[in-house]
């Protein structure tokens, strides 16, 4: 099977094998060394964030990830506290954050962090597994409130939803209910890859650029 993970050539072979294994996932996988440089990047990271591995390997992670909290404050910079080696059994909680793709699109993301054994941390400080998540309930409420005063959609606007297949409308409905891709896949008995394809078709057909915009589009037409 061809590798789905690009690993920096300076990484030792045993660690490279481990990163290749971790990269065989539908989640974006980004590995970072002790100097907070990106040393591994899988195909899913390219699909999600839009950067080719050749553009990111060796670069400081904060220059690529650009993470912010839900208030828009920067949480990913050159002074990242994760650069400090912690306890041998260190655990980092998963976080929901705002990221930015290569094209400048804002993404609502969930990031899990794997901390390697302490003897490997000079070579690999941490590994992020990143996935896009559905619209958080508090943000959905804000959208609903803002849409409440909009002029009702025209018949032509409503016709936009008619371009979706029945399955795509099901997926869009579940997105508006706050389900993420994995939950939608489980609900509809589909693979996560199939759900991702449906979502991409929805974005294309509705001429929107993110799941948030698609949900806002659907909520406006309720």
N, C-alpha and C positions, 0 to 999 in steps of 0.2 A: 504494500500500500504506500502511495506517495506521501511524503511528509506534508502536513497541513500547517506546520509551524516553522517560521524562519527564526533561527537562533544565531546570535552574534558569534563570529568565528573565534573569539577569544574565550568562549565558554568551554570548560573541560568536558570531555566526552560523557562521563557518567551524569553530569548535570544536564547536558544537552539532551540525553535520552529521557531524563525525567521530565524536562520541559516539553519535549515532543509528545510524551504521553499525556501530560496535562492539557496540551493544546488540542487534543482530539475530542472536542466538545462543541456543542452548538453555541456556547457562550464565548464572547470575546475573551481571549487570554493574553495578558500582558505581564511579562516578568521583568523585574527591576533589580539592579545590583546594588551594592552597598553605597555607591556614589549616586544613586537614584537615576541611573541611565537605563534605558530600555534595552534588554538583552534578548527578549523573545517576543514574538508577535504572531498570532495565528490567523488563518484565513477568516475566521469569524470576526476578528477585530477589524480586518480590512472591510468586510461587508458592513459592519455596524458603524465604524468611525470614518471610513473612506480613505484612510491612509494606506499606501502600500508599505510592506515591511522595509523595503529599501529606503523609504523616506523617514523611518522612525528609529531603526536600530542604532544604538549609540547616542541617541539624543536624550537630554533630560526629560523625565516623564512629564513634568508639569508643563512643558512647552507643547506637548501633544494632547494631554488629557484635559487640562484647563478646567478642572472641576470646581463647581460652586455649590453652595447650599441653596435651599429653596428660597432664601431671601436675596440670592444673587451675590453673596459674599464669597470671595475666593477661599477655597480650602485646600488647594493644590498649588504649592509654590516651592521655591528653592529651599525654604526652611521647613520642609515637611517633617513633622515629629516621627514619622514612620522610619526615617533614616537612622534613628538610634536603635541599636540592638537591645532588645528587651530580655525578659525572662525566657528560660529554655522552653517553657510551655505557653508562651505568649499566644493570646487569642485576640484577634481584631474583629469587632462586631461588623456585620454587613451594614452598608449605608445606602440610602437613596440620595442621589445627587443629580445636579444638572451638568451635562457635558456638552461639548461642541464638536460637531463633525468637521471634516476637512473642508466642507463647503460652507461652513458657518452656521449650519442648522443646529438649533438647540435640541438636546435629547434628554428625556427623563430616564435616568439609569439607576439600576441596582448593582452595587459592587460588593462581591464577597472577596475576602483577602485570605490567602494561604501563607502562613509563615513557615519557611523551611526549617529543618533541624539547625540548631545553633552553629554546628560546625560548617554549614554551607552558607551562612549568612554573609560572609565576606564576598562570596561569588553571586549569591542571589538573596537579596534582602526580603523580597516579598513577591507574590504572584496575585494579580487581580483577575477575577472572573467576573465579567461585566455583561449585563443583559439590559435591553430596553424594557421598561415596564409600562403598564397601562396608566392612564391618567389617574393621579391620586385623588381621593374623594374631596379633599379640601380645595384642590384646584378646579375640579369639576363644578363645585358649588359656585366658585368665583365666576367661571364661564357662564353658568346658567344665569347668575345675577346680571352679568354684563349683557347677555343676549336678551334679557327680559324686555328691554326697551327698544329693541331693534324693530324695524319695519317688517311686517310679516313677509315671508318668502313669496315670490311670485309663482305662478303655475310653471313658468320656465325653469325657475330654481328647483321646484319640487321634482321636475322631470330629470334633474341631475341624478337623483337616487335610482331612477328607473334604469340607468345604465349598468347598475350592479346586478350580478346574478343573485339568485335566492340564497346561495351559500355565503356570498360576500355580504349580503344584508344581515345574515345571521351573525357573522363575525363582527360586523360594525356594531350591531346591537349589543353584543357582549363587551365590546370595547367601551361603549358608553356606560355599561354597568360596572366598569372598573376592573374587569378581568385582564390579566396579562396573557401573553402568548401561550404559556404552558397550561394555564387554566382553561383557555379557550380550546386548546387541543384536547384536553381531557373531557371537556363538556361535549364537544362535537365528535369525539372518537376519531380525531385526525392526528397526523404527525405534526410536530412543531414546525418542521420545514414547510409542510403544506399550509399551515396557518400563516407563516411568514409570507408565503407567496400570495395568499389571499389578501393580506394587508397591503402588500406592495401594489397589487392590482387595484385595490380600493383607493389608495393614495393617487395612483395614476389617473383613474377614471374620474375622480372628484377634483382633480387638479389641485391637490393640496400637498404639503411637503412634510407633514408629520402626523403621528397618531393623534396628537392633541388637536390639530386643525381638523382632522377627520371627525373626531368626536364633537367638536364645536359645530361643525357643519350639520351633523346628524341631530344634535340637540336643538339647533335652530329650527329644524323642520318637524319637530315633534308636535 
